[in-house]
């Protein structure tokens, strides 16, 4: 730690040294924890634009360089060479697993895929048109009522079993939600299949005829999941940490994360992008649409564009765009009007001063929905797919926080701008 900064109250002349804390890479952070005690002031940073909420060893983003590292490994290398479960293991444990470790992890995950039968009955209580994210967040929260042997957050073995369970069962819960909306029977997980192949089988198989899992689809899902697996202290991950910091059971914390992810400014953007492309309709309408985006009174955003941290290309978007070509070609679906429209929209936006001057580039969700659609996954399930992938990151981040002996409840302060103290008025006098 080095002291390079101080905060001076110009009225009183009182100074407080601020320690600059250095990470392994990235900008220094000023330790302001003594500020309130010393100077009697809070810092004010709505939206956490300049606030590091935690120390973490898991994921690093350099937004200007368009760099994303999981435990130090560039996401591009992992996307090319790894698998989703290997990445999940890496995120949780910190090192690339040996063959034996990976095998044990995969076996454990694929042996925890079933959910308690009573949990499955919850779905019958939902209306057929319930949004799958609403069902998934509710059922995940309910898991705490079933799996009591994993809710002692002080016990490392409980934490480990919880981690494997939630990663294993989320696809099963997602598939149950999807089948419920279709009115089709639930398809049990098959532990002889790989993670994404099993998921496709649970989504698309029916009991009355054989279903052939397309290896191209399974591979594409696996790659999308790697790219969505973690993204440091984003809104849903921070929600998981904040909920978990109270000592709440981990299922409650993950359910909170699922709910936070649902918003269109976050994981809900993948669904919103396709709605937007549908609304634009054709290349001829792009200019008209962008006029609305640039009009501040219109409150229309170019969905799938912009990011709080990336002020250069989102590396995940680059990979997914390349993947779109490959997947559509392999699936024989190259004639995809939505993909063509998205490519043209991106091209026009990237030449437009509005987006250039604000450093707005396509993010991970601009193209992901096109791939999900090509795989036959309905729009309402896109954010659920994101949630399944991000569970790996949520689990890793929650584990990191809970196993830290210095964990404290997260409790931000505020700048109060309401009425000052006043006396209660009886109703007759108001
Ligand atoms: N379309 C049009 N204008 C935009 C967009 C967009 N998608 N994104 C940002 N801007 C503009 C803002 O209006 C603002 O302009 P101003 O300076 O003239 O007021 C400026 O760019 C800065 O935008 P902020 O909203 O302050 O940026 P912030 O970091 O708070 O928001 C966010 C980031 C939420 C991702 C935003 O870019 C957005 O809403 N994008 C569309 C939704 C989306 O794709 N979300 C997915 C993000 S990735 C993920 O979570 C998986």
Boltz pocket constraint, residues with backbone or C-beta under 6 A from the ligand:
constraints:
  - pocket:
      binder: B
      contacts: [[A, 47], [A, 264], [A, 265], [A, 266], [A, 267], [A, 269], [A, 293], [A, 300], [A, 301], [A, 302], [A, 303], [A, 304], [A, 305], [A, 306], [A, 307], [A, 308], [A, 309], [A, 358], [A, 360], [A, 363], [A, 364], [A, 365]]
      max_distance: 6.0
